[in-house]
């Protein structure tokens, strides 16, 4: 699974084709959370759109670090948002980073 994005769109690609696409302009909510996963924990970002669609990506997907590095260029995110996600407790409350 791959995460790809540009200045307008987020793509999540499974195997040969792009299976999920959302436009950044449609995103109204971004939250992060962690879960317990063998052998440790997995971090997720969930993007909710105007249409009620949710697209989730995780740190186990290629392109995760690039997304983290580029997301604050697309959205006005709070300072230290990456550290808030890293410091969150698995199976704890979602951390909201953006609301439109």
C-alpha positions as CSV (number, residue, x, y, z in Angstrom):
1,X,0.0,0.0,0.0
2,X,1.3,3.4,-1.0
3,X,0.4,6.9,0.0
4,X,0.8,9.5,-2.8
5,X,-0.2,13.1,-2.8
6,X,0.2,16.4,-4.5
7,X,-0.9,19.9,-3.8
8,X,-4.6,19.1,-4.6
9,X,-5.1,15.4,-4.0
10,X,-4.4,12.4,-1.6
11,X,-4.2,9.0,-3.3
12,X,-4.1,5.6,-1.5
13,X,-2.8,3.0,-3.9
14,X,-3.3,-0.7,-3.3
15,X,-1.3,-3.0,-5.6
16,X,-1.8,-2.0,-9.2
17,X,-4.4,0.8,-9.1
18,X,-5.3,3.8,-7.0
19,X,-8.3,2.7,-4.9
20,X,-9.1,5.8,-2.9
21,X,-8.7,9.5,-3.7
22,X,-9.8,12.6,-1.9
23,X,-9.3,16.2,-2.8
24,X,-7.6,18.4,-0.1
25,X,-10.3,21.1,-0.7
26,X,-12.9,18.6,0.5
27,X,-11.2,17.8,3.8
28,X,-13.0,19.2,6.8
29,X,-11.4,17.2,9.6
30,X,-8.0,15.6,10.2
31,X,-7.4,13.4,13.3
32,X,-4.7,11.0,14.4
33,X,-4.7,8.0,16.6
34,X,-2.7,4.9,17.5
35,X,-3.6,1.3,18.0
36,X,-1.8,-1.7,19.4
37,X,-0.5,-3.8,16.5
38,X,2.0,-6.7,16.5
39,X,4.9,-6.1,17.3
40,X,4.1,-2.7,18.8
41,X,1.9,0.2,17.7
42,X,0.6,1.7,14.5
43,X,-0.2,5.4,14.0
44,X,-3.0,6.5,11.7
45,X,-4.3,9.8,10.2
46,X,-8.0,10.0,9.3
47,X,-9.2,12.5,6.8
48,X,-12.9,13.3,6.7
49,X,-14.5,15.0,3.7
50,X,-17.5,17.2,3.1
51,X,-19.3,14.2,1.6
52,X,-18.9,12.2,4.8
53,X,-16.1,10.0,3.4
54,X,-13.2,9.0,5.6
55,X,-9.8,8.0,4.3
56,X,-7.3,6.6,6.7
57,X,-3.5,6.1,6.2
58,X,-1.0,4.5,8.5
59,X,2.6,4.6,9.3
60,X,2.9,1.1,7.9
61,X,2.3,2.5,4.4
62,X,5.0,3.7,2.1
63,X,4.9,7.5,1.6
64,X,3.9,8.1,5.3
65,X,7.0,10.1,6.1
66,X,6.6,12.2,3.0
67,X,3.0,12.9,3.9
68,X,3.9,14.0,7.4
69,X,6.6,16.3,5.9
70,X,4.2,17.9,3.4
71,X,0.9,18.0,5.3
72,X,1.6,21.3,7.1
73,X,2.2,22.9,3.7
74,X,-1.4,22.0,2.6
75,X,-3.2,22.6,5.9
76,X,-2.7,25.0,8.8
77,X,-1.8,22.4,11.5
78,X,-0.9,23.2,15.1
79,X,2.8,23.5,16.0
80,X,4.2,20.2,17.1
81,X,1.4,18.2,15.7
82,X,3.7,15.3,14.6
83,X,5.0,15.0,18.2
84,X,1.4,15.0,19.5
85,X,0.6,12.0,17.3
86,X,3.9,10.3,18.2
87,X,3.2,10.8,22.0
88,X,-0.5,9.7,21.9
89,X,-1.5,6.6,23.7
90,X,-2.5,3.5,21.7
91,X,-6.3,3.0,21.9
92,X,-6.6,6.4,23.5
93,X,-8.6,9.5,22.3
94,X,-8.1,10.7,18.8
95,X,-6.0,13.9,18.5
96,X,-7.7,16.4,16.2
97,X,-5.2,18.5,14.1
98,X,-7.6,20.3,11.7
99,X,-11.2,21.3,11.6
100,X,-12.7,23.4,8.8
